[in-house]
Amino acid sequence: CLADQGYQGIVKIHQLSQTPHKKPPKSKLSPLQKEENRKLASKRIMIEHVYRHLKIFRILSERYRNIIKRFCLRFNLIAAIYNYELCCK
């Protein structure tokens, strides 16, 4: 699970999660911590791009106001469209 700095406590719930190092008050991050943050950010950006593409569909970017049973089907269809676009590029 890759998370941003807003999810600092997620490690207690999900041990395999990764969050960036937070700068301690009145001090700096070490060069190693900065490098780890950069590597984590480069992994997260790919996921953020997928979210951006999926949110083009209004059904995923706004409140869902339809029958809940159909949401899963519709989400899978949108994901299939996105995957099809990826493989055809």
HELIX and SHEET records of a PDB file:
HELIX    1   1 GLN A    5  TYR A    7  5                                   3    
HELIX    2   2 ILE A   10  ILE A   13  1                                   4    
HELIX    3   3 PRO A   31  LEU A   54  1                                  24    
HELIX    4   4 ARG A   58  SER A   61  1                                   4    
HELIX    5   5 ILE A   68  CYS A   88  1                                  21    
END                                                                             
